[in-house]
Amino acid sequence: MDFKDNKAIYLQISDYVFEHILLGRWQATKKIPSVRELAAALEVNPNTVARTYELLQNQEIIQNKRGVGFFVANDAVSKIRMIRRQEFMHKELPVFFRTIYLLDIDIEQLKHLYETFVNTTFHHENK
């Protein structure tokens, strides 16, 4: 995983977990990698993953079954979407709107580009 300098690593790992859950790679009620396993896979300190898992437990995205491991919460997808939507609406969307306004980009053109992106990116991944 390539980490960016503009966001704490444990939050980037949280985004990684969110994406795995949203894409169905890690499913509700199923076990996810242990702290050590994920730390090794991402080549980070286990304490960083532990911090991420603590955050995700507080957000009720994952659950710790003592002695067994961490599991995706039943309603994790809906909670992640709510968290990500709020983040997107308040942080990214205003910048996006400003950019399309300043560049005078047509909404219909954006719609077409978005549909092409979804069809080529996500439909291709699911095959």
BELRA-V273681 format. One record per residue. N is the residue number from 1. RES is the residue in three letters. OMEGA is omega as a letter, one per 40 degrees, with the letter a starting at -180 (999 if undefined). Layout:
N|RES|OMEGA ; N|RES|OMEGA
This chain:
1|MET|i ; 2|ASP|a ; 3|PHE|i ; 4|LYS|a ; 5|ASP|a ; 6|ASN|a ; 7|LYS|a ; 8|ALA|a ; 9|ILE|a ; 10|TYR|i ; 11|LEU|i ; 12|GLN|i ; 13|ILE|i ; 14|SER|i ; 15|ASP|i ; 16|TYR|i ; 17|VAL|i ; 18|PHE|a ; 19|GLU|i ; 20|HIS|i ; 21|ILE|a ; 22|LEU|i ; 23|LEU|i ; 24|GLY|i ; 25|ARG|i ; 26|TRP|a ; 27|GLN|a ; 28|ALA|i ; 29|THR|a ; 30|LYS|a ; 31|LYS|i ; 32|ILE|a ; 33|PRO|i ; 34|SER|i ; 35|VAL|a ; 36|ARG|a ; 37|GLU|a ; 38|LEU|i ; 39|ALA|i ; 40|ALA|a ; 41|ALA|a ; 42|LEU|a ; 43|GLU|i ; 44|VAL|i ; 45|ASN|i ; 46|PRO|i ; 47|ASN|i ; 48|THR|i ; 49|VAL|i ; 50|ALA|i ; 51|ARG|i ; 52|THR|a ; 53|TYR|i ; 54|GLU|i ; 55|LEU|a ; 56|LEU|i ; 57|GLN|i ; 58|ASN|i ; 59|GLN|a ; 60|GLU|i ; 61|ILE|i ; 62|ILE|i ; 63|GLN|i ; 64|ASN|i ; 65|LYS|a ; 66|ARG|i ; 67|GLY|a ; 68|VAL|i ; 69|GLY|a ; 70|PHE|a ; 71|PHE|i ; 72|VAL|i ; 73|ALA|a ; 74|ASN|a ; 75|ASP|a ; 76|ALA|a ; 77|VAL|a ; 78|SER|i ; 79|LYS|i ; 80|ILE|a ; 81|ARG|i ; 82|MET|i ; 83|ILE|a ; 84|ARG|i ; 85|ARG|i ; 86|GLN|i ; 87|GLU|a ; 88|PHE|a ; 89|MET|a ; 90|HIS|a ; 91|LYS|a ; 92|GLU|a ; 93|LEU|i ; 94|PRO|i ; 95|VAL|i ; 96|PHE|i ; 97|PHE|i ; 98|ARG|a ; 99|THR|a ; 100|ILE|i ; 101|TYR|a ; 102|LEU|a ; 103|LEU|i ; 104|ASP|i ; 105|ILE|a ; 106|ASP|i ; 107|ILE|i ; 108|GLU|i ; 109|GLN|i ; 110|LEU|i ; 111|LYS|i ; 112|HIS|i ; 113|LEU|i ; 114|TYR|i ; 115|GLU|i ; 116|THR|i ; 117|PHE|a ; 118|VAL|a ; 119|ASN|a ; 120|THR|a ; 121|THR|a ; 122|PHE|i ; 123|HIS|i ; 124|HIS|a ; 125|GLU|a ; 126|ASN|a ; 127|LYS|999
